[in-house]
Amino acid sequence: MPWTRVSRLKHVQDRLAHAYHDGEWWRLNVWNPALDRRIPQREHEPQGRTVANFSQLTTDWFREAAKWWLSVQLSTERYVWSSVKSRLDHLEWFQWYIDQAGCAGPRLVDSPEKLRPWLLGFVASRNSHTAMTGPNKGGRLAKNSRRGPLVTIEAFYRWMYDNRAEAASVLGDRRWAGLGLEDTVLFRLEDKPRLINQLPDDMALEDDVIGKIASGSGALAAPKDQGGLDDRQAFHALMLLIRTGRRMNEVLMMDFEPLLCQLLATRNRQDKEPNGFVARLAYQQTKITGGDPPTIPVDQLIVDIIRVQQEWAREFVTAQGAPQGADPPYLFLQTKNNRLGKRPYASATFHSRLRALTEKLAITDSVGRPVKVSKTHTFRHTRATDLINAGVPIHVVMRYLGHLTPTMTMHYAKTLAVTAEREFLRYKKVTADGRTAEVNPSDLYDLLHLDQRADRVLPNGWCMLPPRQVCSKGNACLTCDKFVTDAGHRDELQHQLQQSEALIARRQTQFTARHGEPMGEDNIWLAGRLAETRALIKVLVALDQVSVYEEGQLRAVRGAGAADRPEPPATTSTQEPTA
């Protein structure tokens, strides 16, 4: 029988099963929220697999308990629909092992001493399984694929033990009441592959890469006879992803009118700055519940993109026969079997378009790695990294990303290694006494571990103290031989000199008024301040002499006191100013 007919028969069977079932919704083997409104779902649930089918759990006691467990987790909002489906995938792996090893259940074995060997068999089966798809195809399963089922099975049995009396009653199986403490901790730490929460180097895209994607993205909207993909919606959605850093589903499931608090009505458009915020954009928070209403400030370009997409959506539903003047509920629309626009643009379709765009553009980054445009979360990482590197306060970035805790936001606090090193090497480094640092700049960058050691970054430079040593000088960096700085900190150093000189003058006035004479240079406090100001003057003079322009570009050269430094301009004094 053709697959299309089988699919239609299954669909009819599901409809009949839901129509004639008069019991609790979770007792059905097929959960379909589209047919049964009793199944808890968020208002805007991300699209994906729309049906949870428990028929693959062929062991009766296991299947019924799994349905009850997941229904309670879903009803109490501990899990969302996508969580239920991933947990069901994990349970199917355990069912496969039950079929292989045998299990009378609900207790996995008949005596505690047999439990560990039985479970080790399941662990071994996961470790030896060959990946059939994905980047590990033909090799060992990824860590998450091996760890996930272990965590799910352990959570399931721990919950069943905590609720064993109710389980025996609800499921009509008294054996659940016999679970013991040994059933609550099934796997040891060494059984579960340790996940290292380390982001790949290519998660935040370089400016040049973003520029190439943006300039080439027009191929999404271009007609097919011109070599394009003829999908204006995908083009508009990609532009919003790049400029806002939202998750893919947050864009694809956006309301038809997502703009709030527009300021254009109170000001002339020509008076507005091109990059200024003109409205707030509401999006569907599809991953995190709670917190502030999901909105972000947006500029005029984003408003224009949304207005153009709205026009396209109106024209689409009108052409499909929708009532004249009726707006669809979503901004981005599925184009098949969607006359009233009630279904949002499918994420699978969007991924397909971006994969085709990836092949067409063939973009590589600065180290030659291919850039996958379909890896949409990189746009979120890029936006977050740009905000953090621009000095935007963490609590502001946290709200912009829709996070509930700063810890979630700091996951994105990653400076691009290439950018960080380039900025560090841009200027010559000088020490506190105005001499050029003897360490090679590239070696100095590695020595400071600037991609890992934030504690070595100072407001006016860097500390070269070895990582295992502790500073004993307090804040006396300007008189320390471990201090280095460059022209990038000149404004801060100049400000510090002005403050130091003003402080000395103020304290001298106070001292003279009290004691009838000013402090001498042998005064401990004054000696320390004078040493700092002399160091600042030396550093500033050196910085003014180590930065020269050549062909419109700033070039760093050897600093003051170096034999091969260039002769200073005639207007620059080579004598050290007096304090």
C-alpha positions in Angstrom: 0.0 0.0 0.0 1.4 3.4 -0.9 2.8 5.4 2.0 0.4 8.3 1.5 -2.6 5.9 2.0 -1.1 4.4 5.1 -0.6 7.9 6.5 -4.2 8.9 5.8 -5.5 5.7 7.4 -3.4 6.4 10.5 -4.8 9.9 10.6 -8.3 8.6 10.4 -7.6 6.0 13.1 -6.2 8.7 15.4 -9.3 10.9 14.9 -11.6 8.0 15.7 -9.6 7.0 18.8 -9.8 10.5 20.2 -13.5 10.9 19.3 -14.6 7.7 21.0 -12.2 7.7 24.0 -14.1 8.8 27.2 -11.3 8.2 29.7 -8.4 10.4 30.8 -6.5 11.9 27.9 -3.1 10.5 29.0 -4.3 6.8 28.8 -4.3 7.0 25.0 -1.3 5.6 23.3 -1.2 8.5 20.8 -1.1 12.1 22.1 -2.2 14.6 19.5 -2.8 18.2 20.8 -4.4 19.1 17.5 -7.2 16.6 18.2 -7.4 16.7 22.0 -7.4 20.1 23.5 -7.1 18.6 27.0 -3.4 18.0 26.4 -1.5 20.9 28.0 0.3 23.1 25.5 1.7 26.6 25.6 -0.2 29.2 23.6 2.7 29.4 21.1 4.3 26.0 21.0 7.4 25.7 18.8 6.7 23.5 15.8 8.2 20.1 15.4 6.9 16.6 15.8 3.2 17.2 16.6 2.3 13.7 17.9 3.7 11.7 20.8 3.2 8.0 20.0 3.7 5.6 22.9 3.1 2.5 20.9 6.8 1.9 20.6 6.8 1.1 24.3 5.6 -2.5 23.9 6.0 -3.5 27.6 2.6 -2.8 29.3 3.8 -1.8 32.8 6.5 0.4 31.4 4.3 2.1 28.8 1.4 2.9 31.2 3.8 4.3 33.9 5.6 6.4 31.3 2.4 7.9 30.1 1.3 8.8 33.6 4.7 10.2 34.6 4.9 12.4 31.5 1.3 13.6 31.8 1.9 14.8 35.3 5.1 16.5 34.3 3.3 18.2 31.4 0.3 19.2 33.5 2.5 20.7 36.3 4.5 22.6 33.7 7.7 20.9 34.7 8.0 19.8 31.1 6.8 21.5 27.9 5.6 19.6 24.9 9.0 19.4 23.2 10.4 18.0 26.5 7.8 15.3 26.5 8.8 14.2 23.0 12.5 14.1 23.8 11.9 12.1 26.9 9.8 9.6 25.0 12.7 9.1 22.6 14.9 8.2 25.6 12.3 5.8 26.9 12.2 4.0 23.6 15.9 3.2 24.0 15.2 1.7 27.4 12.4 -0.4 25.9 14.9 -1.7 23.3 17.2 -2.8 26.1 14.3 -4.4 28.1 13.6 -6.5 25.0 17.2 -7.5 24.7 18.0 -8.2 28.4 14.6 -9.2 29.7 12.8 -7.6 32.6 9.6 -8.6 34.5 9.2 -5.1 36.0 8.4 -2.8 37.5 11.5 -3.6 39.5 14.3 -4.0 37.0 15.7 -7.2 38.7 14.6 -9.5 41.4 17.5 -8.7 43.8 19.6 -5.6 44.6 22.9 -7.3 43.8 21.8 -8.0 40.2 20.8 -4.4 39.6 24.3 -2.9 38.9 25.3 -5.6 36.3 22.0 -5.2 34.6 22.3 -1.5 34.3 25.9 -1.7 33.1 24.6 -3.7 30.2 22.4 -0.7 29.2 25.3 1.7 29.6 27.5 -0.5 27.4 24.8 -0.8 24.8 24.7 3.0 24.5 28.4 3.4 24.4 28.9 0.8 21.7 26.0 1.9 19.5 26.9 3.3 16.1 25.5 6.7 15.1 23.4 6.4 11.9 23.0 10.1 11.2 24.5 13.4 12.2 28.1 14.6 12.4 29.1 11.4 14.2 27.6 9.1 11.6 29.5 5.8 11.5 31.1 6.4 14.8 30.3 6.6 18.5 27.1 8.4 19.6 27.7 12.0 20.9 27.9 12.5 24.6 24.4 14.0 24.9 22.9 11.1 23.0 24.5 8.7 25.4 23.8 10.7 28.5 20.2 11.7 27.8 18.5 8.2 28.2 20.4 7.6 31.4 19.3 10.8 33.0 15.7 10.3 31.8 15.4 6.7 33.1 16.8 7.7 36.5 14.4 10.7 36.8 11.5 8.4 35.8 12.3 5.8 38.5 13.1 8.4 41.1 9.7 10.0 40.6 7.9 6.6 40.5 9.5 5.7 43.9 8.4 9.0 45.4 4.9 8.4 44.2 4.9 4.6 44.5 1.7 4.3 46.5 -0.3 6.5 44.1 1.2 4.7 41.1 0.0 1.4 42.4 -3.5 2.8 42.7 -3.7 4.9 39.5 -2.0 2.2 37.3 -3.8 -0.7 38.9 -0.4 -2.5 39.4 0.5 -3.2 43.1 4.1 -4.0 42.0 5.0 -0.3 41.8 4.6 -0.1 45.6 7.5 -2.4 46.0 10.2 0.0 44.6 13.1 0.4 46.9 15.8 3.1 47.5 18.2 1.3 45.2 15.8 2.2 42.4 16.3 5.9 42.9 20.0 6.1 42.0 20.5 3.8 39.0 23.6 5.2 37.4 26.9 6.5 38.8 28.6 9.7 37.7 31.2 7.8 35.7 28.3 6.1 33.7 27.1 9.5 32.4 29.4 11.2 29.8 30.4 14.5 31.3 29.2 17.4 29.2 31.6 20.3 28.8 29.7 23.5 28.4 32.2 25.0 26.0 31.1 27.0 23.0 32.7 26.3 19.6 35.0 29.0 18.3 32.6 29.7 15.4 29.5 30.4 17.5 29.9 34.2 17.2 30.4 35.3 13.6 32.9 37.9 12.4 31.7 41.2 11.1 32.9 40.4 7.6 31.0 37.1 7.7 27.8 38.8 8.8 28.3 41.3 6.0 28.6 38.6 3.4 25.5 36.8 4.6 23.5 40.0 4.6 24.6 41.0 1.1 24.0 37.5 -0.3 20.7 36.9 1.5 18.8 38.5 -1.4 19.1 35.1 -3.2 16.3 33.9 -0.8 13.8 36.3 -2.3 15.0 36.3 -5.9 12.9 34.4 -8.5 14.0 30.9 -9.4 14.6 31.8 -13.0 17.2 34.3 -11.7 18.9 31.6 -9.6 17.1 32.5 -6.4 14.9 30.5 -4.0 11.8 32.6 -4.5 11.0 32.8 -0.8 10.6 36.4 0.4 9.4 35.3 3.9 12.7 33.4 4.5 14.6 36.6 3.4 12.7 38.8 5.9 13.0 36.2 8.7 16.8 36.0 8.2 17.1 39.8 8.3 15.3 39.8 11.6 17.4 37.0 13.0 20.6 38.8 12.1 19.5 42.2 13.5 17.7 41.1 16.7 19.4 38.0 17.9 16.1 36.3 18.5 15.7 32.5 18.4 14.4 31.1 15.2 11.0 30.1 16.6 10.6 33.5 18.3 10.7 35.1 14.8 8.8 32.5 12.9 5.9 32.5 15.4 5.7 36.2 15.8 2.2 37.8 15.9 1.0 39.5 12.8 1.3 42.9 14.5 4.4 42.6 16.8 5.2 46.3 17.1 4.3 48.2 20.2 4.8 51.8 21.5 5.8 53.2 18.1 7.4 56.7 18.4 6.9 57.6 14.7 3.5 59.1 15.4 5.0 61.8 17.6 8.0 62.7 15.5 8.7 63.3 11.9 10.5 60.4 10.4 13.2 62.6 8.9 14.1 63.8 12.4 14.9 60.4 13.6 18.4 59.0 13.8 18.8 56.1 11.3 19.9 53.7 14.1 17.7 55.0 16.9 15.0 53.0 18.6 11.6 53.8 17.2 9.4 50.9 18.6 9.3 47.9 20.8 9.1 44.5 19.2 7.0 41.7 20.9 8.1 38.1 20.2 7.0 34.7 21.3 9.2 33.4 24.2 9.2 29.8 23.2 11.9 28.5 25.6 11.7 30.3 28.9 8.5 30.9 31.0 8.1 33.7 33.4 10.0 37.0 33.6 9.3 40.3 31.9 7.0 40.5 28.9 9.1 39.5 25.9 9.8 42.7 24.0 12.9 44.5 22.8 13.6 48.0 21.4 14.1 48.0 17.6 15.2 50.6 15.0 13.5 51.8 11.8 15.0 49.2 9.5 13.4 46.4 11.6 10.1 48.2 11.5 10.4 48.5 7.7 11.1 44.8 7.3 8.0 43.9 9.4 5.8 46.2 7.4 6.9 44.7 4.1 6.3 41.2 5.5 2.8 42.2 6.7 1.9 43.3 3.2 3.1 40.0 1.8 1.0 38.1 4.4 -2.1 40.1 3.7 -1.7 39.5 0.0 -1.2 35.8 0.6 -4.2 35.1 2.7 -6.4 37.2 0.4 -5.2 35.2 -2.6 -6.1 32.0 -0.7 -9.7 33.1 -0.3 -9.6 34.5 3.3 -12.2 37.2 4.1 -11.3 40.7 2.8 -9.4 42.8 5.3 -8.8 39.9 7.8 -5.3 39.8 9.1 -3.8 36.3 9.8 -2.7 35.6 13.4 1.0 35.1 12.4 3.4 37.3 10.6 5.3 34.5 8.8 2.9 31.9 7.3 3.0 28.3 6.1 2.2 28.5 2.4 0.4 25.1 2.0 -3.1 24.2 3.4 -3.2 27.5 5.3 -6.0 29.5 3.8 -6.7 31.6 7.0 -3.0 31.9 7.9 -3.5 30.0 11.2 -0.3 28.0 10.8 3.1 29.8 11.2 6.0 29.3 8.8 7.6 25.9 9.5 11.1 25.8 11.0 11.9 22.8 8.9 11.1 24.8 5.7 13.2 27.7 7.0 16.2 25.4 7.7 15.9 23.9 4.2 16.0 27.4 2.6 19.0 28.4 4.7 20.9 25.2 3.8 20.3 26.0 0.1 21.6 29.5 0.7 24.7 28.1 2.5 25.5 26.1 -0.6 24.9 29.0 -2.9 27.0 31.6 -1.0 29.8 29.2 0.1 31.1 31.7 2.8 34.1 30.9 4.9 35.4 32.8 8.0 38.9 34.3 8.5 40.5 30.8 9.2 38.8 29.1 6.3 36.0 27.3 8.1 32.7 27.0 6.1 29.9 29.1 7.6 26.5 27.4 7.9 23.8 30.0 7.6 21.3 27.3 8.7 23.0 27.3 12.1 20.7 30.1 13.2 21.7 30.2 16.9 25.0 31.7 15.8 23.2 35.0 15.0 22.0 35.0 18.6 25.5 34.4 19.9 26.8 37.1 17.6 24.3 39.7 18.8 24.9 38.9 22.5 28.7 39.0 22.0 28.5 42.3 20.2 26.4 43.8 23.0 28.7 42.6 25.8 31.8 43.6 24.0 30.3 47.1 23.4 30.1 47.5 27.2 26.3 47.2 27.5 25.6 46.3 31.2 24.9 42.6 31.8 21.4 43.3 33.3 20.4 45.1 30.0 21.8 42.3 27.8 20.0 39.8 30.1 16.6 41.5 29.5 17.3 41.9 25.8 18.0 38.1 25.4 15.0 37.2 27.5 17.0 35.5 30.2 15.8 35.0 33.8 19.3 34.9 35.4 22.7 36.6 34.7 24.2 33.1 34.6 22.3 32.4 31.4 23.5 35.6 29.9 27.2 35.1 30.8 27.0 31.9 28.7 27.3 34.3 25.8 30.0 36.6 27.3 32.6 35.6 24.8 35.0 37.9 23.1 36.2 36.6 19.7 39.8 35.5 20.0 40.8 37.1 16.7 39.2 40.4 17.6 40.6 40.5 21.1 44.2 39.7 19.9 44.0 42.2 17.1 42.9 45.0 19.4 45.6 44.0 21.9 48.4 44.1 19.3 47.2 47.3 17.8 49.4 49.5 20.1 52.9 49.1 21.4 53.0 48.3 25.1 55.0 50.4 27.6 55.8 49.9 31.3 55.3 52.2 34.2 58.6 53.9 33.7 57.8 54.7 30.1 60.0 52.0 28.5 58.8 49.6 25.8 57.8 46.3 27.3 60.6 43.7 26.6 58.1 40.9 26.0 57.0 40.3 22.4 53.4 41.5 22.1 52.1 38.2 20.9 53.8 36.4 23.7 52.5 39.0 26.2 49.0 38.4 24.9 49.4 34.7 25.7 51.1 35.4 29.0 48.1 37.5 30.2 45.6 34.8 29.1 43.3 37.6 28.1 40.7 35.2 26.8 40.5 33.5 30.2 42.1 35.8 32.9 39.8 38.8 33.4 41.5 39.4 36.7 44.7 40.6 34.8 42.7 43.4 33.0 43.0 46.8 34.7 41.2 50.0 34.0 44.4 51.6 32.7 46.3 48.6 31.4 47.3 45.1 32.3 49.1 43.2 35.1 51.9 40.8 34.0 52.1 39.1 37.4 52.3 35.3 36.8 48.9 33.6 37.3 50.0 31.7 40.5 51.4 34.8 42.2 49.3 37.1 44.4 49.7 40.9 44.2 51.0 42.5 47.4 51.1 46.1 46.2 47.4 46.9 46.5 46.6 49.6 44.0 50.2 50.7 43.4 50.2 49.5 39.8 51.8 52.7 38.4 55.0 52.0 40.4 55.1 48.3 39.6 57.4 46.7 37.1 54.6 44.2 36.2 52.3 46.9 34.8 51.9 47.5 31.1 49.6 49.8 29.1 49.1 51.2 25.6 47.6 54.1 23.7 44.2 52.5 23.9 44.1 53.6 27.6 45.5 57.1 27.1 42.3 58.9 28.0 42.0 56.9 31.3 45.7 57.6 32.1 45.3 61.3 31.4 42.2 61.5 33.6 44.1 59.7 36.3 47.0 62.1 36.1 44.6 65.1 36.4 42.9 63.6 39.4 46.2 62.8 41.1 47.6 66.3 40.6 44.3 67.8 41.9 44.4 65.5 44.9 48.0 66.5 45.7 47.2 70.2 45.4 44.1 69.8 47.7 46.0 67.9 50.4 48.9 70.3 50.3 46.5 73.2 50.9 44.9 71.3 53.8 48.3 70.4 55.2 49.7 74.0 55.0 46.6 75.4 56.7 47.0 72.9 59.6 50.8 72.9 60.0 51.9 76.3 58.6 54.1 74.7 55.9 53.5 72.3 52.9 54.4 68.6 53.0 58.0 67.8 52.0 58.8 65.1 49.5 60.0 62.9 52.3 56.3 62.7 53.5 55.3 59.0 52.9 51.9 59.8 51.4 53.2 62.6 49.1 56.2 60.5 48.0 53.8 57.7 46.9 51.6 60.1 45.0 54.5 61.9 43.3 55.9 58.5 42.2 52.5 57.8 40.6 52.3 61.1 38.8 55.9 60.9 37.6 55.1 57.4 36.2 51.9 58.7 34.5 53.8 61.5 32.9 56.5 59.1 31.6 53.9 56.8 30.3 51.9 59.5 28.5 55.0 61.0 26.9 56.0 57.5 25.7 52.5 56.8 24.4 52.5 60.1 22.4 55.8 59.0 20.8 54.9 55.4 20.0 51.8 56.1 17.9 52.4 57.5 14.4 50.3 57.5 11.3 51.4 56.0 8.1 49.2 56.0 5.0 46.1 56.7 7.1 46.8 53.9 9.5 48.0 54.1 13.1 51.3 52.2 13.5 52.9 51.3 16.8 56.7 51.9 17.1 59.3 51.5 19.8 58.7 53.7 22.9 60.7 56.3 24.7 64.2 55.2 25.8 64.5 52.7 22.9 67.5 53.1 20.6 65.6 52.6 17.4 62.6 54.9 18.0 61.9 57.5 15.3 62.9 61.1 15.9 59.9 63.0 17.4 58.2 65.8 15.5 59.7 69.3 16.1 56.6 70.4 18.1 57.0 67.6 20.6 59.4 68.0 23.5 61.7 65.1 24.4 62.3 66.5 27.9 60.3 65.0 30.8 57.9 67.6 32.2 58.2 68.5 35.8 55.5 67.6 38.2 
